[in-house]
Amino acid sequence: MFPYEDNGVSWWTGYFSSRPNAKSEARGGSRNFHASAQMGSLSVLKSTTSDDEVKDILDAKDHMLDALGIYQHHDAITGTAK
């Protein structure tokens, strides 16, 4: 995506040229989320896992998924949020 002018003094540079560290953190967080979701699934499938442990695992998964969703929103990841 090429830079484009929004008005006389504002330029948009696009996804690939802005906030590279934030995008790296989002990719790392996504990798961690998927790995922990797989491990959580294996734990939930064990017959020795209590209902409270299952609830804790699912609550942690939902919390991380919400955080990733907010962080990866198009305005957050590009830095255009107000």
PDB file with SEQRES, HELIX, SHEET and CRYST1 records, atoms N, CA, C and O in Angstrom:
SEQRES   1 A   82  MET PHE PRO TYR GLU ASP ASN GLY VAL SER TRP TRP THR          
SEQRES   2 A   82  GLY TYR PHE SER SER ARG PRO ASN ALA LYS SER GLU ALA          
SEQRES   3 A   82  ARG GLY GLY SER ARG ASN PHE HIS ALA SER ALA GLN MET          
SEQRES   4 A   82  GLY SER LEU SER VAL LEU LYS SER THR THR SER ASP ASP          
SEQRES   5 A   82  GLU VAL LYS ASP ILE LEU ASP ALA LYS ASP HIS MET LEU          
SEQRES   6 A   82  ASP ALA LEU GLY ILE TYR GLN HIS HIS ASP ALA ILE THR          
SEQRES   7 A   82  GLY THR ALA LYS                                              
HELIX    1 AA1 TYR A   15  SER A   17  5                                   3    
HELIX    2 AA2 PRO A   20  LEU A   45  1                                  26    
HELIX    3 AA3 ASP A   51  TYR A   71  1                                  21    
HELIX    4 AA4 HIS A   74  THR A   78  1                                   5    
SHEET    1 AA1 2 TYR A   4  ASN A   7  0                                        
SHEET    2 AA1 2 SER A  10  TRP A  12 -1                                        
CRYST1    1.000    1.000    1.000  90.00  90.00  90.00 P 1           1          
ATOM      1  N   MET A   1       0.838  -1.157   0.000  1.00  0.00           N  
ATOM      2  CA  MET A   1       0.000   0.000   0.000  1.00  0.00           C  
ATOM      3  C   MET A   1       0.897   1.238   0.000  1.00  0.00           C  
ATOM      4  O   MET A   1       1.838   1.331   0.787  1.00  0.00           O  
ATOM      5  N   PHE A   2       0.604   2.160  -0.865  1.00  0.00           N  
ATOM      6  CA  PHE A   2       1.392   3.374  -0.968  1.00  0.00           C  
ATOM      7  C   PHE A   2       0.833   4.453  -0.047  1.00  0.00           C  
ATOM      8  O   PHE A   2      -0.360   4.459   0.258  1.00  0.00           O  
ATOM      9  N   PRO A   3       1.696   5.363   0.393  1.00  0.00           N  
ATOM     10  CA  PRO A   3       1.190   6.463   1.217  1.00  0.00           C  
ATOM     11  C   PRO A   3       0.179   7.308   0.433  1.00  0.00           C  
ATOM     12  O   PRO A   3       0.330   7.521  -0.770  1.00  0.00           O  
ATOM     13  N   TYR A   4      -0.839   7.777   1.127  1.00  0.00           N  
ATOM     14  CA  TYR A   4      -1.767   8.689   0.479  1.00  0.00           C  
ATOM     15  C   TYR A   4      -2.100   9.834   1.417  1.00  0.00           C  
ATOM     16  O   TYR A   4      -2.027   9.716   2.640  1.00  0.00           O  
ATOM     17  N   GLU A   5      -2.466  10.937   0.801  1.00  0.00           N  
ATOM     18  CA  GLU A   5      -2.716  12.163   1.551  1.00  0.00           C  
ATOM     19  C   GLU A   5      -4.185  12.211   1.982  1.00  0.00           C  
ATOM     20  O   GLU A   5      -5.093  12.049   1.167  1.00  0.00           O  
ATOM     21  N   ASP A   6      -4.393  12.438   3.278  1.00  0.00           N  
ATOM     22  CA  ASP A   6      -5.751  12.542   3.812  1.00  0.00           C  
ATOM     23  C   ASP A   6      -6.257  13.977   3.687  1.00  0.00           C  
ATOM     24  O   ASP A   6      -7.403  14.217   3.308  1.00  0.00           O  
ATOM     25  N   ASN A   7      -5.394  14.907   4.008  1.00  0.00           N  
ATOM     26  CA  ASN A   7      -5.672  16.325   3.799  1.00  0.00           C  
ATOM     27  C   ASN A   7      -4.321  16.987   3.553  1.00  0.00           C  
ATOM     28  O   ASN A   7      -3.334  16.287   3.327  1.00  0.00           O  
ATOM     29  N   GLY A   8      -4.252  18.263   3.588  1.00  0.00           N  
ATOM     30  CA  GLY A   8      -3.009  18.950   3.235  1.00  0.00           C  
ATOM     31  C   GLY A   8      -1.803  18.618   4.100  1.00  0.00           C  
ATOM     32  O   GLY A   8      -0.668  18.794   3.658  1.00  0.00           O  
ATOM     33  N   VAL A   9      -2.021  18.141   5.323  1.00  0.00           N  
ATOM     34  CA  VAL A   9      -0.897  17.899   6.226  1.00  0.00           C  
ATOM     35  C   VAL A   9      -0.878  16.487   6.822  1.00  0.00           C  
ATOM     36  O   VAL A   9      -0.036  16.197   7.672  1.00  0.00           O  
ATOM     37  N   SER A  10      -1.782  15.609   6.398  1.00  0.00           N  
ATOM     38  CA  SER A  10      -1.853  14.260   6.972  1.00  0.00           C  
ATOM     39  C   SER A  10      -1.629  13.198   5.895  1.00  0.00           C  
ATOM     40  O   SER A  10      -2.236  13.227   4.825  1.00  0.00           O  
ATOM     41  N   TRP A  11      -0.739  12.264   6.216  1.00  0.00           N  
ATOM     42  CA  TRP A  11      -0.437  11.173   5.294  1.00  0.00           C  
ATOM     43  C   TRP A  11      -0.672   9.847   5.987  1.00  0.00           C  
ATOM     44  O   TRP A  11      -0.375   9.698   7.172  1.00  0.00           O  
ATOM     45  N   TRP A  12      -1.207   8.880   5.249  1.00  0.00           N  
ATOM     46  CA  TRP A  12      -1.387   7.521   5.743  1.00  0.00           C  
ATOM     47  C   TRP A  12      -0.331   6.656   5.054  1.00  0.00           C  
ATOM     48  O   TRP A  12      -0.166   6.714   3.836  1.00  0.00           O  
ATOM     49  N   THR A  13       0.375   5.860   5.843  1.00  0.00           N  
ATOM     50  CA  THR A  13       1.447   5.063   5.240  1.00  0.00           C  
ATOM     51  C   THR A  13       1.113   3.586   5.151  1.00  0.00           C  
ATOM     52  O   THR A  13       1.857   2.842   4.512  1.00  0.00           O  
ATOM     53  N   GLY A  14       0.039   3.131   5.754  1.00  0.00           N  
ATOM     54  CA  GLY A  14      -0.408   1.770   5.567  1.00  0.00           C  
ATOM     55  C   GLY A  14       0.103   0.780   6.585  1.00  0.00           C  
ATOM     56  O   GLY A  14       0.997   1.061   7.383  1.00  0.00           O  
ATOM     57  N   TYR A  15      -0.490  -0.372   6.525  1.00  0.00           N  
ATOM     58  CA  TYR A  15      -0.243  -1.443   7.487  1.00  0.00           C  
ATOM     59  C   TYR A  15       1.210  -1.892   7.514  1.00  0.00           C  
ATOM     60  O   TYR A  15       1.776  -2.073   8.592  1.00  0.00           O  
ATOM     61  N   PHE A  16       1.817  -2.073   6.361  1.00  0.00           N  
ATOM     62  CA  PHE A  16       3.132  -2.686   6.303  1.00  0.00           C  
ATOM     63  C   PHE A  16       4.277  -1.759   6.674  1.00  0.00           C  
ATOM     64  O   PHE A  16       5.405  -2.216   6.854  1.00  0.00           O  
ATOM     65  N   SER A  17       4.011  -0.485   6.789  1.00  0.00           N  
ATOM     66  CA  SER A  17       5.103   0.437   7.099  1.00  0.00           C  
ATOM     67  C   SER A  17       4.942   1.123   8.450  1.00  0.00           C  
ATOM     68  O   SER A  17       5.742   1.996   8.788  1.00  0.00           O  
ATOM     69  N   SER A  18       3.938   0.754   9.224  1.00  0.00           N  
ATOM     70  CA  SER A  18       3.749   1.410  10.513  1.00  0.00           C  
ATOM     71  C   SER A  18       3.735   0.387  11.644  1.00  0.00           C  
ATOM     72  O   SER A  18       3.228  -0.723  11.480  1.00  0.00           O  
ATOM     73  N   ARG A  19       4.287   0.760  12.777  1.00  0.00           N  
ATOM     74  CA  ARG A  19       4.257   0.002  14.017  1.00  0.00           C  
ATOM     75  C   ARG A  19       4.736  -1.456  13.879  1.00  0.00           C  
ATOM     76  O   ARG A  19       4.008  -2.373  14.257  1.00  0.00           O  
ATOM     77  N   PRO A  20       5.937  -1.679  13.349  1.00  0.00           N  
ATOM     78  CA  PRO A  20       6.397  -3.055  13.167  1.00  0.00           C  
ATOM     79  C   PRO A  20       6.550  -3.822  14.480  1.00  0.00           C  
ATOM     80  O   PRO A  20       6.319  -5.031  14.512  1.00  0.00           O  
ATOM     81  N   ASN A  21       6.934  -3.143  15.563  1.00  0.00           N  
ATOM     82  CA  ASN A  21       7.071  -3.848  16.845  1.00  0.00           C  
ATOM     83  C   ASN A  21       5.722  -4.327  17.352  1.00  0.00           C  
ATOM     84  O   ASN A  21       5.623  -5.432  17.887  1.00  0.00           O  
ATOM     85  N   ALA A  22       4.689  -3.524  17.197  1.00  0.00           N  
ATOM     86  CA  ALA A  22       3.351  -3.923  17.636  1.00  0.00           C  
ATOM     87  C   ALA A  22       2.865  -5.129  16.834  1.00  0.00           C  
ATOM     88  O   ALA A  22       2.242  -6.038  17.383  1.00  0.00           O  
ATOM     89  N   LYS A  23       3.149  -5.130  15.546  1.00  0.00           N  
ATOM     90  CA  LYS A  23       2.728  -6.261  14.720  1.00  0.00           C  
ATOM     91  C   LYS A  23       3.483  -7.527  15.098  1.00  0.00           C  
ATOM     92  O   LYS A  23       2.918  -8.620  15.069  1.00  0.00           O  
ATOM     93  N   SER A  24       4.750  -7.388  15.451  1.00  0.00           N  
ATOM     94  CA  SER A  24       5.528  -8.545  15.913  1.00  0.00           C  
ATOM     95  C   SER A  24       4.964  -9.086  17.227  1.00  0.00           C  
ATOM     96  O   SER A  24       4.866 -10.299  17.415  1.00  0.00           O  
ATOM     97  N   GLU A  25       4.597  -8.185  18.126  1.00  0.00           N  
ATOM     98  CA  GLU A  25       4.000  -8.609  19.397  1.00  0.00           C  
ATOM     99  C   GLU A  25       2.662  -9.307  19.166  1.00  0.00           C  
ATOM    100  O   GLU A  25       2.353 -10.285  19.846  1.00  0.00           O  
ATOM    101  N   ALA A  26       1.875  -8.825  18.228  1.00  0.00           N  
ATOM    102  CA  ALA A  26       0.586  -9.449  17.925  1.00  0.00           C  
ATOM    103  C   ALA A  26       0.782 -10.850  17.367  1.00  0.00           C  
ATOM    104  O   ALA A  26       0.044 -11.769  17.721  1.00  0.00           O  
ATOM    105  N   ARG A  27       1.778 -11.020  16.491  1.00  0.00           N  
ATOM    106  CA  ARG A  27       2.055 -12.364  15.956  1.00  0.00           C  
ATOM    107  C   ARG A  27       2.534 -13.299  17.051  1.00  0.00           C  
ATOM    108  O   ARG A  27       2.128 -14.460  17.095  1.00  0.00           O  
ATOM    109  N   GLY A  28       3.397 -12.807  17.941  1.00  0.00           N  
ATOM    110  CA  GLY A  28       3.878 -13.619  19.056  1.00  0.00           C  
ATOM    111  C   GLY A  28       2.754 -13.975  20.008  1.00  0.00           C  
ATOM    112  O   GLY A  28       2.678 -15.110  20.478  1.00  0.00           O  
ATOM    113  N   GLY A  29       1.883 -13.024  20.298  1.00  0.00           N  
ATOM    114  CA  GLY A  29       0.744 -13.298  21.158  1.00  0.00           C  
ATOM    115  C   GLY A  29      -0.194 -14.320  20.550  1.00  0.00           C  
ATOM    116  O   GLY A  29      -0.743 -15.166  21.257  1.00  0.00           O  
ATOM    117  N   SER A  30      -0.379 -14.245  19.245  1.00  0.00           N  
ATOM    118  CA  SER A  30      -1.232 -15.204  18.559  1.00  0.00           C  
ATOM    119  C   SER A  30      -0.625 -16.606  18.617  1.00  0.00           C  
ATOM    120  O   SER A  30      -1.337 -17.589  18.822  1.00  0.00           O  
ATOM    121  N   ARG A  31       0.696 -16.692  18.434  1.00  0.00           N  
ATOM    122  CA  ARG A  31       1.367 -18.001  18.544  1.00  0.00           C  
ATOM    123  C   ARG A  31       1.192 -18.571  19.946  1.00  0.00           C  
ATOM    124  O   ARG A  31       0.886 -19.753  20.105  1.00  0.00           O  
ATOM    125  N   ASN A  32       1.386 -17.734  20.961  1.00  0.00           N  
ATOM    126  CA  ASN A  32       1.229 -18.187  22.344  1.00  0.00           C  
ATOM    127  C   ASN A  32      -0.209 -18.603  22.632  1.00  0.00           C  
ATOM    128  O   ASN A  32      -0.453 -19.592  23.322  1.00  0.00           O  
ATOM    129  N   PHE A  33      -1.152 -17.844  22.100  1.00  0.00           N  
ATOM    130  CA  PHE A  33      -2.556 -18.195  22.309  1.00  0.00           C  
ATOM    131  C   PHE A  33      -2.868 -19.569  21.723  1.00  0.00           C  
ATOM    132  O   PHE A  33      -3.483 -20.401  22.389  1.00  0.00           O  
ATOM    133  N   HIS A  34      -2.452 -19.810  20.489  1.00  0.00           N  
ATOM    134  CA  HIS A  34      -2.769 -21.089  19.847  1.00  0.00           C  
ATOM    135  C   HIS A  34      -2.074 -22.257  20.546  1.00  0.00           C  
ATOM    136  O   HIS A  34      -2.655 -23.333  20.688  1.00  0.00           O  
ATOM    137  N   ALA A  35      -0.853 -22.049  20.974  1.00  0.00           N  
ATOM    138  CA  ALA A  35      -0.154 -23.121  21.705  1.00  0.00           C  
ATOM    139  C   ALA A  35      -0.841 -23.402  23.039  1.00  0.00           C  
ATOM    140  O   ALA A  35      -1.032 -24.562  23.405  1.00  0.00           O  
ATOM    141  N   SER A  36      -1.210 -22.353  23.763  1.00  0.00           N  
ATOM    142  CA  SER A  36      -1.871 -22.566  25.061  1.00  0.00           C  
ATOM    143  C   SER A  36      -3.270 -23.152  24.875  1.00  0.00           C  
ATOM    144  O   SER A  36      -3.728 -23.914  25.725  1.00  0.00           O  
ATOM    145  N   ALA A  37      -3.954 -22.815  23.790  1.00  0.00           N  
ATOM    146  CA  ALA A  37      -5.272 -23.396  23.523  1.00  0.00           C  
ATOM    147  C   ALA A  37      -5.153 -24.897  23.273  1.00  0.00           C  
ATOM    148  O   ALA A  37      -6.001 -25.671  23.719  1.00  0.00           O  
ATOM    149  N   GLN A  38      -4.109 -25.310  22.563  1.00  0.00           N  
ATOM    150  CA  GLN A  38      -3.894 -26.745  22.334  1.00  0.00           C  
ATOM    151  C   GLN A  38      -3.583 -27.466  23.637  1.00  0.00           C  
ATOM    152  O   GLN A  38      -4.110 -28.548  23.896  1.00  0.00           O  
ATOM    153  N   MET A  39      -2.732 -26.870  24.449  1.00  0.00           N  
ATOM    154  CA  MET A  39      -2.406 -27.482  25.737  1.00  0.00           C  
ATOM    155  C   MET A  39      -3.633 -27.518  26.648  1.00  0.00           C  
ATOM    156  O   MET A  39      -3.849 -28.502  27.356  1.00  0.00           O  
ATOM    157  N   GLY A  40      -4.426 -26.468  26.635  1.00  0.00           N  
ATOM    158  CA  GLY A  40      -5.645 -26.433  27.427  1.00  0.00           C  
ATOM    159  C   GLY A  40      -6.635 -27.497  26.978  1.00  0.00           C  
ATOM    160  O   GLY A  40      -7.298 -28.126  27.803  1.00  0.00           O  
ATOM    161  N   SER A  41      -6.733 -27.696  25.678  1.00  0.00           N  
ATOM    162  CA  SER A  41      -7.627 -28.732  25.159  1.00  0.00           C  
ATOM    163  C   SER A  41      -7.213 -30.114  25.652  1.00  0.00           C  
ATOM    164  O   SER A  41      -8.058 -30.923  26.032  1.00  0.00           O  
ATOM    165  N   LEU A  42      -5.923 -30.377  25.643  1.00  0.00           N  
ATOM    166  CA  LEU A  42      -5.444 -31.666  26.138  1.00  0.00           C  
ATOM    167  C   LEU A  42      -5.754 -31.836  27.616  1.00  0.00           C  
ATOM    168  O   LEU A  42      -6.100 -32.932  28.057  1.00  0.00           O  
ATOM    169  N   SER A  43      -5.633 -30.764  28.381  1.00  0.00           N  
ATOM    170  CA  SER A  43      -5.938 -30.822  29.808  1.00  0.00           C  
ATOM    171  C   SER A  43      -7.418 -31.066  30.051  1.00  0.00           C  
ATOM    172  O   SER A  43      -7.789 -31.843  30.930  1.00  0.00           O  
ATOM    173  N   VAL A  44      -8.265 -30.401  29.269  1.00  0.00           N  
ATOM    174  CA  VAL A  44      -9.707 -30.540  29.435  1.00  0.00           C  
ATOM    175  C   VAL A  44     -10.151 -31.976  29.113  1.00  0.00           C  
ATOM    176  O   VAL A  44     -11.091 -32.486  29.722  1.00  0.00           O  
ATOM    177  N   LEU A  45      -9.484 -32.615  28.171  1.00  0.00           N  
ATOM    178  CA  LEU A  45      -9.875 -33.967  27.768  1.00  0.00           C  
ATOM    179  C   LEU A  45      -9.476 -35.048  28.768  1.00  0.00           C  
ATOM    180  O   LEU A  45      -9.979 -36.170  28.705  1.00  0.00           O  
ATOM    181  N   LYS A  46      -8.581 -34.717  29.681  1.00  0.00           N  
ATOM    182  CA  LYS A  46      -8.184 -35.696  30.692  1.00  0.00           C  
ATOM    183  C   LYS A  46      -9.356 -35.970  31.626  1.00  0.00           C  
ATOM    184  O   LYS A  46     -10.088 -35.054  32.002  1.00  0.00           O  
ATOM    185  N   SER A  47      -9.527 -37.206  31.991  1.00  0.00           N  
ATOM    186  CA  SER A  47     -10.632 -37.565  32.884  1.00  0.00           C  
ATOM    187  C   SER A  47     -10.390 -37.097  34.315  1.00  0.00           C  
ATOM    188  O   SER A  47     -11.326 -37.050  35.112  1.00  0.00           O  
ATOM    189  N   THR A  48      -9.147 -36.750  34.653  1.00  0.00           N  
ATOM    190  CA  THR A  48      -8.832 -36.330  36.019  1.00  0.00           C  
ATOM    191  C   THR A  48      -8.984 -34.826  36.235  1.00  0.00           C  
ATOM    192  O   THR A  48      -8.805 -34.346  37.355  1.00  0.00           O  
ATOM    193  N   THR A  49      -9.307 -34.082  35.193  1.00  0.00           N  
ATOM    194  CA  THR A  49      -9.445 -32.629  35.299  1.00  0.00           C  
ATOM    195  C   THR A  49     -10.797 -32.286  35.920  1.00  0.00           C  
ATOM    196  O   THR A  49     -11.837 -32.746  35.450  1.00  0.00           O  
ATOM    197  N   SER A  50     -10.777 -31.480  36.976  1.00  0.00           N  
ATOM    198  CA  SER A  50     -12.020 -31.110  37.661  1.00  0.00           C  
ATOM    199  C   SER A  50     -12.779 -30.041  36.879  1.00  0.00           C  
ATOM    200  O   SER A  50     -12.224 -29.393  35.992  1.00  0.00           O  
ATOM    201  N   ASP A  51     -14.040 -29.871  37.216  1.00  0.00           N  
ATOM    202  CA  ASP A  51     -14.860 -28.842  36.560  1.00  0.00           C  
ATOM    203  C   ASP A  51     -14.320 -27.442  36.822  1.00  0.00           C  
ATOM    204  O   ASP A  51     -14.392 -26.578  35.948  1.00  0.00           O  
ATOM    205  N   ASP A  52     -13.782 -27.212  38.009  1.00  0.00           N  
ATOM    206  CA  ASP A  52     -13.197 -25.903  38.320  1.00  0.00           C  
ATOM    207  C   ASP A  52     -11.968 -25.629  37.462  1.00  0.00           C  
ATOM    208  O   ASP A  52     -11.757 -24.503  37.010  1.00  0.00           O  
ATOM    209  N   GLU A  53     -11.160 -26.659  37.240  1.00  0.00           N  
ATOM    210  CA  GLU A  53      -9.976 -26.485  36.383  1.00  0.00           C  
ATOM    211  C   GLU A  53     -10.386 -26.207  34.947  1.00  0.00           C  
ATOM    212  O   GLU A  53      -9.772 -25.377  34.276  1.00  0.00           O  
ATOM    213  N   VAL A  54     -11.409 -26.886  34.471  1.00  0.00           N  
ATOM    214  CA  VAL A  54     -11.909 -26.642  33.113  1.00  0.00           C  
ATOM    215  C   VAL A  54     -12.399 -25.201  32.993  1.00  0.00           C  
ATOM    216  O   VAL A  54     -12.106 -24.528  32.005  1.00  0.00           O  
ATOM    217  N   LYS A  55     -13.140 -24.724  33.991  1.00  0.00           N  
ATOM    218  CA  LYS A  55     -13.626 -23.346  33.977  1.00  0.00           C  
ATOM    219  C   LYS A  55     -12.468 -22.360  33.954  1.00  0.00           C  
ATOM    220  O   LYS A  55     -12.507 -21.381  33.209  1.00  0.00           O  
ATOM    221  N   ASP A  56     -11.430 -22.607  34.766  1.00  0.00           N  
ATOM    222  CA  ASP A  56     -10.259 -21.720  34.784  1.00  0.00           C  
ATOM    223  C   ASP A  56      -9.558 -21.693  33.432  1.00  0.00           C  
ATOM    224  O   ASP A  56      -9.144 -20.632  32.964  1.00  0.00           O  
ATOM    225  N   ILE A  57      -9.424 -22.856  32.807  1.00  0.00           N  
ATOM    226  CA  ILE A  57      -8.774 -22.937  31.488  1.00  0.00           C  
ATOM    227  C   ILE A  57      -9.572 -22.155  30.452  1.00  0.00           C  
ATOM    228  O   ILE A  57      -9.001 -21.387  29.677  1.00  0.00           O  
ATOM    229  N   LEU A  58     -10.878 -22.345  30.436  1.00  0.00           N  
ATOM    230  CA  LEU A  58     -11.722 -21.646  29.461  1.00  0.00           C  
ATOM    231  C   LEU A  58     -11.777 -20.146  29.720  1.00  0.00           C  
ATOM    232  O   LEU A  58     -11.812 -19.359  28.774  1.00  0.00           O  
ATOM    233  N   ASP A  59     -11.786 -19.740  30.979  1.00  0.00           N  
ATOM    234  CA  ASP A  59     -11.761 -18.313  31.310  1.00  0.00           C  
ATOM    235  C   ASP A  59     -10.456 -17.660  30.853  1.00  0.00           C  
ATOM    236  O   ASP A  59     -10.468 -16.551  30.319  1.00  0.00           O  
ATOM    237  N   ALA A  60      -9.336 -18.345  31.065  1.00  0.00           N  
ATOM    238  CA  ALA A  60      -8.036 -17.809  30.634  1.00  0.00           C  
ATOM    239  C   ALA A  60      -7.974 -17.694  29.113  1.00  0.00           C  
ATOM    240  O   ALA A  60      -7.453 -16.715  28.578  1.00  0.00           O  
ATOM    241  N   LYS A  61      -8.511 -18.704  28.418  1.00  0.00           N  
ATOM    242  CA  LYS A  61      -8.530 -18.674  26.950  1.00  0.00           C  
ATOM    243  C   LYS A  61      -9.365 -17.499  26.455  1.00  0.00           C  
ATOM    244  O   LYS A  61      -8.948 -16.772  25.553  1.00  0.00           O  
ATOM    245  N   ASP A  62     -10.541 -17.312  27.044  1.00  0.00           N  
ATOM    246  CA  ASP A  62     -11.405 -16.200  26.630  1.00  0.00           C  
ATOM    247  C   ASP A  62     -10.764 -14.848  26.900  1.00  0.00           C  
ATOM    248  O   ASP A  62     -10.870 -13.935  26.082  1.00  0.00           O  
ATOM    249  N   HIS A  63     -10.104 -14.717  28.035  1.00  0.00           N  
ATOM    250  CA  HIS A  63      -9.438 -13.461  28.387  1.00  0.00           C  
ATOM    251  C   HIS A  63      -8.340 -13.119  27.377  1.00  0.00           C  
ATOM    252  O   HIS A  63      -8.235 -11.975  26.934  1.00  0.00           O  
ATOM    253  N   MET A  64      -7.533 -14.102  27.019  1.00  0.00           N  
ATOM    254  CA  MET A  64      -6.448 -13.848  26.064  1.00  0.00           C  
ATOM    255  C   MET A  64      -7.003 -13.583  24.670  1.00  0.00           C  
ATOM    256  O   MET A  64      -6.474 -12.745  23.940  1.00  0.00           O  
ATOM    257  N   LEU A  65      -8.059 -14.286  24.298  1.00  0.00           N  
ATOM    258  CA  LEU A  65      -8.660 -14.064  22.987  1.00  0.00           C  
ATOM    259  C   LEU A  65      -9.243 -12.660  22.883  1.00  0.00           C  
ATOM    260  O   LEU A  65      -9.123 -12.017  21.840  1.00  0.00           O  
ATOM    261  N   ASP A  66      -9.870 -12.179  23.947  1.00  0.00           N  
ATOM    262  CA  ASP A  66     -10.384 -10.803  23.955  1.00  0.00           C  
ATOM    263  C   ASP A  66      -9.249  -9.786  23.816  1.00  0.00           C  
ATOM    264  O   ASP A  66      -9.355  -8.826  23.053  1.00  0.00           O  
ATOM    265  N   ALA A  67      -8.166 -10.007  24.558  1.00  0.00           N  
ATOM    266  CA  ALA A  67      -7.029  -9.080  24.496  1.00  0.00           C  
ATOM    267  C   ALA A  67      -6.414  -9.061  23.103  1.00  0.00           C  
ATOM    268  O   ALA A  67      -6.076  -7.993  22.594  1.00  0.00           O  
ATOM    269  N   LEU A  68      -6.265 -10.224  22.480  1.00  0.00           N  
ATOM    270  CA  LEU A  68      -5.720 -10.272  21.121  1.00  0.00           C  
ATOM    271  C   LEU A  68      -6.649  -9.599  20.130  1.00  0.00           C  
ATOM    272  O   LEU A  68      -6.190  -8.919  19.213  1.00  0.00           O  
ATOM    273  N   GLY A  69      -7.946  -9.780  20.304  1.00  0.00           N  
ATOM    274  CA  GLY A  69      -8.905  -9.151  19.397  1.00  0.00           C  
ATOM    275  C   GLY A  69      -8.825  -7.637  19.433  1.00  0.00           C  
ATOM    276  O   GLY A  69      -8.884  -6.974  18.398  1.00  0.00           O  
ATOM    277  N   ILE A  70      -8.692  -7.100  20.629  1.00  0.00           N  
ATOM    278  CA  ILE A  70      -8.567  -5.643  20.766  1.00  0.00           C  
ATOM    279  C   ILE A  70      -7.239  -5.170  20.177  1.00  0.00           C  
ATOM    280  O   ILE A  70      -7.195  -4.169  19.463  1.00  0.00           O  
ATOM    281  N   TYR A  71      -6.164  -5.888  20.477  1.00  0.00           N  
ATOM    282  CA  TYR A  71      -4.838  -5.474  20.015  1.00  0.00           C  
ATOM    283  C   TYR A  71      -4.702  -5.575  18.499  1.00  0.00           C  
ATOM    284  O   TYR A  71      -3.985  -4.783  17.887  1.00  0.00           O  
ATOM    285  N   GLN A  72      -5.376  -6.531  17.897  1.00  0.00           N  
ATOM    286  CA  GLN A  72      -5.257  -6.727  16.456  1.00  0.00           C  
ATOM    287  C   GLN A  72      -6.300  -5.950  15.657  1.00  0.00           C  
ATOM    288  O   GLN A  72      -6.339  -6.057  14.431  1.00  0.00           O  
ATOM    289  N   HIS A  73      -7.142  -5.174  16.327  1.00  0.00           N  
ATOM    290  CA  HIS A  73      -8.123  -4.358  15.623  1.00  0.00           C  
ATOM    291  C   HIS A  73      -7.388  -3.417  14.663  1.00  0.00           C  
ATOM    292  O   HIS A  73      -6.289  -2.954  14.969  1.00  0.00           O  
ATOM    293  N   HIS A  74      -7.975  -3.140  13.535  1.00  0.00           N  
ATOM    294  CA  HIS A  74      -7.275  -2.361  12.508  1.00  0.00           C  
ATOM    295  C   HIS A  74      -6.828  -0.991  12.988  1.00  0.00           C  
ATOM    296  O   HIS A  74      -5.797  -0.498  12.531  1.00  0.00           O  
ATOM    297  N   ASP A  75      -7.564  -0.358  13.892  1.00  0.00           N  
ATOM    298  CA  ASP A  75      -7.131   0.949  14.384  1.00  0.00           C  
ATOM    299  C   ASP A  75      -6.031   0.824  15.423  1.00  0.00           C  
ATOM    300  O   ASP A  75      -5.180   1.706  15.527  1.00  0.00           O  
ATOM    301  N   ALA A  76      -6.033  -0.249  16.188  1.00  0.00           N  
ATOM    302  CA  ALA A  76      -5.002  -0.424  17.209  1.00  0.00           C  
ATOM    303  C   ALA A  76      -3.660  -0.807  16.583  1.00  0.00           C  
ATOM    304  O   ALA A  76      -2.627  -0.235  16.931  1.00  0.00           O  
ATOM    305  N   ILE A  77      -3.673  -1.752  15.682  1.00  0.00           N  
ATOM    306  CA  ILE A  77      -2.427  -2.278  15.131  1.00  0.00           C  
ATOM    307  C   ILE A  77      -1.740  -1.284  14.197  1.00  0.00           C  
ATOM    308  O   ILE A  77      -0.521  -1.330  14.035  1.00  0.00           O  
ATOM    309  N   THR A  78      -2.505  -0.395  13.588  1.00  0.00           N  
ATOM    310  CA  THR A  78      -1.898   0.591  12.691  1.00  0.00           C  
ATOM    311  C   THR A  78      -1.614   1.905  13.388  1.00  0.00           C  
ATOM    312  O   THR A  78      -0.942   2.773  12.831  1.00  0.00           O  
ATOM    313  N   GLY A  79      -2.121   2.060  14.602  1.00  0.00           N  
ATOM    314  CA  GLY A  79      -1.877   3.291  15.344  1.00  0.00           C  
ATOM    315  C   GLY A  79      -2.797   4.429  14.966  1.00  0.00           C  
ATOM    316  O   GLY A  79      -2.485   5.590  15.231  1.00  0.00           O  
ATOM    317  N   THR A  80      -3.938   4.116  14.345  1.00  0.00           N  
ATOM    318  CA  THR A  80      -4.851   5.182  13.925  1.00  0.00           C  
ATOM    319  C   THR A  80      -5.996   5.383  14.921  1.00  0.00           C  
ATOM    320  O   THR A  80      -6.884   6.199  14.675  1.00  0.00           O  
ATOM    321  N   ALA A  81      -5.987   4.653  16.040  1.00  0.00           N  
ATOM    322  CA  ALA A  81      -7.033   4.826  17.049  1.00  0.00           C  
ATOM    323  C   ALA A  81      -6.893   6.173  17.721  1.00  0.00           C  
ATOM    324  O   ALA A  81      -5.783   6.676  17.895  1.00  0.00           O  
ATOM    325  N   LYS A  82      -8.001   6.750  18.094  1.00  0.00           N  
ATOM    326  CA  LYS A  82      -7.970   8.052  18.758  1.00  0.00           C  
ATOM    327  C   LYS A  82      -7.948   7.878  20.246  1.00  0.00           C  
ATOM    328  O   LYS A  82      -7.920   8.865  20.982  1.00  0.00           O  
TER     329      LYS A  82                                                      
END                                                                             
